[in-house]
């Protein structure tokens, strides 16, 4: 077992996969000489050279398209987009090409590529650089979308994504890069599409992904000190979505709160709530509560930014109000 940061887990996995498979290469803006905006690719250009670690112009549509072509011809590109906000420049390539080529070509060719990209607020980067727009991609059949919340999951899911024969959007929240945790030395690839019950409980289920899955763990620990047993479900994958694990947890606890960093309207939480309604309605003792970001372009001013983002306090309030409504609050 090794303790490492989320950032270190990503970097070490990229290095291991570059060593393991000569078909793997990295491509993106400033990932070589500058070593990446968030230093995920530090040292990899020096070790593997320009053929395997390829700097690109600021032209997301162009280099995502180039990566798709390389994947169709048998390579395994790992694209780094400086931020998920810039994926909008390449959305045609991602949605109309990467996601659809396998089906439109009748399975004659696949697109085994990964698009790594950070997102999320809290860094005072302004409204156009702080969005959680993973819903745009989780909506699209043909793509896989994963969102690890811990260093161990970052390593296991990135390893799985690189080895997968389908295009995978790999989401990284900026707030997680310095988070540290234990990572098994012999960690196998994760199963994409499988959620994890990261903390068992009996009173209420808290469901989250990426940063909010980590916040949910902190909230569950605080609730435990009050005698409340909260079960935490970390989605880990948004497409495929592990509906069975979600439903099974809510059937056990009878209550659920969904926490997400994106906006409430049409958000990931709406899909989770519908899933619970379909599969566990008769087990619910209270309506499903949702905690999400304020529906505004994220402010730059730090106090306003913090007020707009979901937090441990807002999640605690939702959990306590839900439990009080059914008489479980101690």
FENBELUR-V452896 format. One record per helix or strand of 3 or more residues. SS is the DSSP state (H for helix, E for strand). FROM is the first residue (numbers start at 1). LEN is the number of residues. If there is no record, write none. Layout:
# FENBELUR-V452896
ss->SS from->FROM len->LEN
ss->SS from->FROM len->LEN
This chain:
# FENBELUR-V452896
ss->E from->2 len->4
ss->H from->6 len->15
ss->E from->24 len->5
ss->H from->44 len->5
ss->E from->53 len->3
ss->H from->60 len->13
ss->E from->76 len->6
ss->H from->84 len->15
ss->H from->101 len->4
ss->E from->114 len->6
ss->H from->127 len->3
ss->H from->134 len->5
ss->E from->144 len->3
ss->H from->151 len->13
ss->E from->168 len->6
ss->H from->174 len->3
ss->E from->180 len->4
ss->E from->196 len->4
ss->E from->204 len->5
ss->H from->211 len->14
ss->E from->230 len->5
ss->E from->237 len->3
ss->H from->243 len->11
ss->E from->256 len->8
ss->H from->268 len->16
ss->E from->289 len->5
ss->H from->302 len->7
ss->H from->312 len->14
